[in-house]
Amino acid sequence: MKRRERTRQLIELGGLIAKADLVELTGDDRAVLLGLLVEAAATLRSEAREQQLLLWRRRGQRTFDAAATDL
């Protein structure tokens, strides 16, 4: 069962990358996508962590809300 849960999680995370238009914006360049994620992780290890999380959470929630109204 754990394998199924992990597979679902990975699919959902990939969906978030697609929803953010990162696949199109990067030309599906996996090195660029990984670089973006590594950069985000570095930011989360910095003193700006809480401020950045708040900003990203707000932007993400607005995106989810906009997608829900498009349905």
TIMI-2910 file (N, C-alpha, C, CB; in pm, 1 decimal, decimal comma, always signed):
<rs>
+----------+----------+----------+----------+----------+----------+----------+----------+----------+----------+----------+----------+------+
!      n_x !      n_y !      n_z !     ca_x !     ca_y !     ca_z !      c_x !      c_y !      c_z !     cb_x !     cb_y !     cb_z ! resn !
+----------+----------+----------+----------+----------+----------+----------+----------+----------+----------+----------+----------+------+
!    +82,1 !   -119,8 !     +0,0 !     +0,0 !     +0,0 !     +0,0 !    +86,4 !   +126,1 !     +0,0 !    -93,4 !     -0,1 !   +120,7 !  Met !
!   +199,9 !   +124,0 !    +67,2 !   +286,2 !   +241,3 !    +71,9 !   +336,2 !   +280,0 !    -66,8 !   +404,0 !   +215,9 !   +164,3 !  Lys !
!   +360,0 !   +182,6 !   -150,2 !   +407,1 !   +210,2 !   -285,7 !   +300,8 !   +286,8 !   -364,6 !   +443,5 !    +78,8 !   -358,1 !  Arg !
!   +176,2 !   +248,9 !   -346,8 !    +65,7 !   +319,0 !   -412,9 !    +55,1 !   +463,1 !   -366,4 !    -65,8 !   +246,8 !   -387,1 !  Arg !
!    +67,5 !   +483,4 !   -236,2 !    +59,8 !   +618,4 !   -179,9 !   +173,2 !   +705,3 !   -233,1 !    +64,5 !   +613,3 !    -26,1 !  Glu !
!   +292,5 !   +648,9 !   -241,3 !   +406,8 !   +724,3 !   -292,3 !   +386,4 !   +757,8 !   -440,6 !   +537,9 !   +644,2 !   -272,3 !  Arg !
!   +336,8 !   +662,1 !   -516,7 !   +311,1 !   +686,4 !   -658,3 !   +209,8 !   +798,4 !   -675,7 !   +261,4 !   +558,7 !   -727,0 !  Thr !
!   +104,5 !   +796,2 !   -598,1 !     +2,8 !   +901,3 !   -604,3 !    +62,3 !  +1037,1 !   -569,1 !   -113,5 !   +868,8 !   -509,9 !  Arg !
!   +144,7 !  +1040,1 !   -464,5 !   +208,9 !  +1165,0 !   -424,1 !   +296,1 !  +1220,5 !   -537,1 !   +293,4 !  +1143,1 !   -297,3 !  Gln !
!   +374,5 !  +1135,3 !   -599,7 !   +461,7 !  +1179,4 !   -708,3 !   +381,9 !  +1231,4 !   -827,6 !   +552,0 !  +1065,2 !   -752,3 !  Leu !
!   +272,5 !  +1166,1 !   -858,3 !   +186,5 !  +1211,5 !   -967,6 !   +126,6 !  +1348,0 !   -934,5 !    +74,3 !  +1108,8 !   -995,1 !  Ile !
!    +81,3 !  +1364,8 !   -811,8 !    +23,8 !  +1492,8 !   -771,0 !   +128,5 !  +1604,2 !   -774,9 !    -35,9 !  +1481,6 !   -630,3 !  Glu !
!   +250,6 !  +1575,4 !   -730,2 !   +356,9 !  +1676,3 !   -733,2 !   +392,2 !  +1714,3 !   -876,5 !   +481,8 !  +1625,0 !   -660,0 !  Leu !
!   +395,4 !  +1615,6 !   -965,0 !   +418,9 !  +1645,2 !  -1106,3 !   +307,2 !  +1731,2 !  -1163,9 !   +431,7 !  +1515,8 !  -1186,6 !  Gly !
!   +185,7 !  +1708,0 !  -1118,5 !    +72,4 !  +1788,6 !  -1161,4 !    +85,9 !  +1934,0 !  -1118,7 !    -55,7 !  +1731,0 !  -1106,4 !  Gly !
!   +143,3 !  +1955,9 !  -1001,2 !   +164,8 !  +2093,4 !   -954,9 !   +266,9 !  +2165,1 !  -1042,6 !   +211,5 !  +2094,2 !   -808,3 !  Leu !
!   +369,2 !  +2094,4 !  -1083,1 !   +469,7 !  +2154,0 !  -1172,3 !   +404,2 !  +2191,7 !  -1304,4 !   +588,4 !  +2056,2 !  -1196,4 !  Ile !
!   +318,6 !  +2105,4 !  -1354,8 !   +247,5 !  +2135,0 !  -1479,5 !   +149,7 !  +2250,6 !  -1460,1 !   +172,8 !  +2010,1 !  -1529,7 !  Ala !
!    +77,4 !  +2251,6 !  -1347,8 !    -20,8 !  +2356,7 !  -1320,4 !    +45,6 !  +2494,0 !  -1312,8 !    -95,2 !  +2327,3 !  -1189,5 !  Lys !
!   +169,2 !  +2498,7 !  -1267,2 !   +242,9 !  +2624,9 !  -1258,1 !   +301,0 !  +2666,9 !  -1392,7 !   +354,7 !  +2612,9 !  -1155,5 !  Ala !
!   +273,3 !  +2590,7 !  -1497,2 !   +323,9 !  +2616,3 !  -1633,3 !   +475,7 !  +2605,2 !  -1643,9 !   +281,0 !  +2754,1 !  -1678,9 !  Asp !
!   +538,4 !  +2538,2 !  -1548,6 !   +684,2 !  +2527,0 !  -1551,4 !   +733,7 !  +2436,3 !  -1663,0 !   +734,5 !  +2475,6 !  -1418,9 !  Leu !
!   +655,6 !  +2338,6 !  -1701,3 !   +697,4 !  +2249,6 !  -1809,5 !   +708,9 !  +2329,5 !  -1939,2 !   +597,3 !  +2131,4 !  -1826,4 !  Val !
!   +605,4 !  +2406,2 !  -1969,7 !   +607,3 !  +2487,5 !  -2091,6 !   +710,3 !  +2599,4 !  -2084,2 !   +469,7 !  +2546,4 !  -2117,3 !  Glu !
!   +716,3 !  +2667,4 !  -1970,1 !   +806,1 !  +2782,1 !  -1957,3 !   +954,2 !  +2744,3 !  -1964,1 !   +778,8 !  +2853,2 !  -1827,6 !  Leu !
!   +985,5 !  +2620,3 !  -1928,2 !  +1125,0 !  +2575,3 !  -1931,0 !  +1155,6 !  +2489,7 !  -2052,6 !  +1157,3 !  +2497,7 !  -1805,3 !  Thr !
!  +1056,3 !  +2470,6 !  -2138,6 !  +1076,7 !  +2383,4 !  -2253,4 !  +1098,5 !  +2239,4 !  -2211,6 !  +1194,1 !  +2431,4 !  -2335,3 !  Gly !
!  +1037,9 !  +2200,8 !  -2099,1 !  +1049,8 !  +2065,4 !  -2044,6 !  +1195,8 !  +2026,6 !  -2019,3 !   +985,3 !  +1964,9 !  -2139,9 !  Asp !
!  +1276,3 !  +2125,4 !  -1981,3 !  +1417,8 !  +2102,9 !  -1949,3 !  +1427,5 !  +2058,3 !  -1803,5 !  +1503,6 !  +2232,8 !  -1974,5 !  Asp !
!  +1454,1 !  +1930,5 !  -1783,7 !  +1454,2 !  +1872,2 !  -1649,1 !  +1563,0 !  +1931,9 !  -1560,6 !  +1472,2 !  +1721,6 !  -1657,5 !  Arg !
!  +1676,1 !  +1969,7 !  -1619,2 !  +1783,3 !  +2030,4 !  -1540,3 !  +1738,6 !  +2166,7 !  -1487,2 !  +1912,3 !  +2045,0 !  -1625,3 !  Ala !
!  +1667,9 !  +2242,0 !  -1569,3 !  +1616,6 !  +2371,9 !  -1524,8 !  +1513,3 !  +2352,6 !  -1414,6 !  +1554,9 !  +2450,1 !  -1643,0 !  Val !
!  +1423,5 !  +2257,6 !  -1432,9 !  +1322,6 !  +2231,2 !  -1330,0 !  +1388,1 !  +2191,8 !  -1197,4 !  +1226,6 !  +2120,3 !  -1376,4 !  Leu !
!  +1486,5 !  +2104,6 !  -1204,1 !  +1556,0 !  +2064,8 !  -1082,0 !  +1628,1 !  +2184,5 !  -1020,3 !  +1656,0 !  +1951,1 !  -1111,2 !  Leu !
!  +1689,8 !  +2267,2 !  -1104,3 !  +1756,5 !  +2386,7 !  -1053,8 !  +1661,0 !  +2479,6 !   -981,0 !  +1822,8 !  +2460,8 !  -1167,1 !  Gly !
!  +1540,9 !  +2496,2 !  -1035,2 !  +1439,4 !  +2578,0 !   -968,7 !  +1404,2 !  +2522,0 !   -831,1 !  +1313,6 !  +2587,0 !  -1055,3 !  Leu !
!  +1388,2 !  +2392,0 !   -825,6 !  +1352,3 !  +2328,6 !   -699,1 !  +1466,0 !  +2335,0 !   -598,2 !  +1312,5 !  +2184,2 !   -722,5 !  Leu !
!  +1589,1 !  +2318,4 !   -644,7 !  +1705,7 !  +2329,1 !   -556,1 !  +1717,3 !  +2472,0 !   -502,3 !  +1836,1 !  +2288,6 !   -631,2 !  Val !
!  +1691,5 !  +2569,8 !   -588,8 !  +1694,3 !  +2709,7 !   -546,4 !  +1587,4 !  +2737,3 !   -441,0 !  +1674,6 !  +2802,4 !   -666,8 !  Glu !
!  +1468,4 !  +2682,5 !   -461,1 !  +1361,0 !  +2698,1 !   -362,9 !  +1400,5 !  +2633,8 !   -230,0 !  +1229,8 !  +2636,1 !   -415,7 !  Ala !
!  +1462,5 !  +2516,8 !   -235,8 !  +1506,4 !  +2449,5 !   -113,1 !  +1611,2 !  +2533,0 !    -39,6 !  +1563,2 !  +2310,0 !   -145,5 !  Ala !
!  +1701,1 !  +2595,5 !   -113,9 !  +1802,7 !  +2681,6 !    -52,3 !  +1736,6 !  +2800,1 !    +17,3 !  +1903,9 !  +2731,4 !   -158,3 !  Ala !
!  +1635,4 !  +2855,5 !    -45,7 !  +1562,2 !  +2967,0 !    +15,2 !  +1496,2 !  +2922,2 !   +145,1 !  +1455,9 !  +3022,7 !    -82,6 !  Thr !
!  +1443,5 !  +2800,5 !   +146,1 !  +1377,5 !  +2749,7 !   +266,2 !  +1475,9 !  +2717,2 !   +378,5 !  +1297,3 !  +2626,3 !   +232,2 !  Leu !
!  +1603,4 !  +2708,8 !   +345,8 !  +1706,5 !  +2687,7 !   +448,4 !  +1760,2 !  +2820,5 !   +500,7 !  +1821,9 !  +2603,1 !   +392,0 !  Arg !
!  +1714,7 !  +2930,8 !   +446,0 !  +1767,5 !  +3062,2 !   +482,7 !  +1681,6 !  +3127,8 !   +590,5 !  +1775,5 !  +3153,0 !   +359,2 !  Ser !
!  +1725,0 !  +3245,6 !   +630,9 !  +1650,5 !  +3321,2 !   +731,0 !  +1517,8 !  +3372,8 !   +675,9 !  +1734,3 !  +3437,5 !   +781,5 !  Glu !
!  +1504,8 !  +3377,7 !   +545,0 !  +1382,4 !  +3427,0 !   +481,0 !  +1274,4 !  +3319,4 !   +471,5 !  +1414,1 !  +3479,8 !   +341,9 !  Ala !
!  +1295,7 !  +3205,0 !   +533,2 !  +1206,0 !  +3089,6 !   +521,0 !  +1059,5 !  +3125,1 !   +544,3 !  +1247,5 !  +2982,1 !   +618,5 !  Arg !
!  +1027,7 !  +3179,6 !   +659,9 !   +887,9 !  +3202,7 !   +695,5 !   +821,3 !  +3303,8 !   +603,2 !   +878,0 !  +3250,3 !   +839,1 !  Glu !
!   +891,7 !  +3409,9 !   +570,4 !   +837,1 !  +3511,0 !   +479,7 !   +811,9 !  +3451,2 !   +341,7 !   +932,6 !  +3631,3 !   +468,9 !  Gln !
!   +906,9 !  +3370,5 !   +293,3 !   +892,2 !  +3310,4 !   +160,6 !   +779,7 !  +3208,2 !   +158,8 !  +1023,0 !  +3244,8 !   +117,0 !  Gln !
!   +768,2 !  +3128,3 !   +264,7 !   +658,6 !  +3031,0 !   +271,9 !   +523,6 !  +3101,4 !   +266,0 !   +669,1 !  +2947,0 !   +400,6 !  Leu !
!   +511,6 !  +3211,2 !   +338,6 !   +387,1 !  +3286,9 !   +338,2 !   +354,8 !  +3338,4 !   +198,5 !   +395,3 !  +3403,4 !   +436,5 !  Leu !
!   +453,2 !  +3395,3 !   +131,4 !   +434,7 !  +3446,4 !     -4,3 !   +394,3 !  +3334,7 !   -100,1 !   +563,0 !  +3514,3 !    -53,7 !  Leu !
!   +469,0 !  +3225,0 !    -98,9 !   +440,1 !  +3113,4 !   -188,8 !   +304,3 !  +3051,1 !   -158,6 !   +549,4 !  +3007,5 !   -178,4 !  Trp !
!   +269,8 !  +3041,8 !    -29,7 !   +139,9 !  +2983,6 !     +7,6 !    +26,3 !  +3069,7 !    -46,7 !   +127,8 !  +2969,9 !   +162,0 !  Arg !
!    +38,3 !  +3201,2 !    -34,2 !    -65,5 !  +3291,9 !    -85,6 !    -79,1 !  +3279,8 !   -237,1 !    -33,4 !  +3437,5 !    -47,3 !  Arg !
!    +34,5 !  +3278,8 !   -306,9 !    +29,7 !  +3266,4 !   -452,9 !    -30,8 !  +3132,9 !   -494,7 !   +170,3 !  +3281,1 !   -512,5 !  Arg !
!     +8,2 !  +3028,4 !   -426,3 !    -44,6 !  +2896,2 !   -457,6 !   -193,7 !  +2887,9 !   -433,0 !    +26,4 !  +2790,8 !   -376,6 !  Gly !
!   -238,5 !  +2943,9 !   -322,4 !   -381,5 !  +2940,0 !   -292,0 !   -461,1 !  +3019,6 !   -393,9 !   -407,9 !  +2993,8 !   -151,5 !  Gln !
!   -408,7 !  +3134,3 !   -436,9 !   -477,1 !  +3212,6 !   -540,8 !   -487,1 !  +3132,5 !   -670,9 !   -402,7 !  +3346,1 !   -566,0 !  Arg !
!   -382,5 !  +3058,0 !   -702,7 !   -383,5 !  +2976,3 !   -823,9 !   -486,8 !  +2865,0 !   -812,6 !   -244,2 !  +2917,0 !   -850,4 !  Thr !
!   -491,4 !  +2797,9 !   -698,3 !   -592,8 !  +2694,5 !   -677,2 !   -732,7 !  +2754,1 !   -687,4 !   -573,6 !  +2626,6 !   -540,2 !  Phe !
!   -753,5 !  +2870,6 !   -625,4 !   -884,7 !  +2935,1 !   -627,2 !   -925,3 !  +2973,4 !   -769,5 !   -884,3 !  +3059,3 !   -537,3 !  Asp !
!   -830,5 !  +3026,1 !   -846,2 !   -859,0 !  +3064,8 !   -984,9 !   -894,7 !  +2942,8 !  -1068,1 !   -738,6 !  +3137,7 !  -1046,9 !  Ala !
!   -824,9 !  +2832,6 !  -1047,1 !   -853,9 !  +2709,3 !  -1121,0 !   -992,2 !  +2656,0 !  -1084,9 !   -746,8 !  +2602,5 !  -1092,2 !  Ala !
!  -1029,7 !  +2670,5 !   -958,9 !  -1160,9 !  +2621,6 !   -915,0 !  -1274,0 !  +2703,2 !   -976,6 !  -1170,9 !  +2625,8 !   -762,3 !  Ala !
!  -1251,7 !  +2832,4 !   -997,7 !  -1357,1 !  +2915,2 !  -1056,6 !  -1366,5 !  +2896,3 !  -1206,9 !  -1332,7 !  +3061,6 !  -1024,9 !  Thr !
!  -1257,9 !  +2843,2 !  -1268,3 !  -1258,9 !  +2816,4 !  -1412,1 !  -1339,7 !  +2693,3 !  -1448,2 !  -1118,2 !  +2800,2 !  -1462,4 !  Asp !
!  -1368,3 !  +2611,0 !  -1348,6 !  -1443,0 !  +2486,4 !  -1376,1 !  -1582,9 !  +2514,4 !  -1404,3 !  -1434,8 !  +2390,4 !  -1262,7 !  Leu !
+----------+----------+----------+----------+----------+----------+----------+----------+----------+----------+----------+----------+------+
</rs>
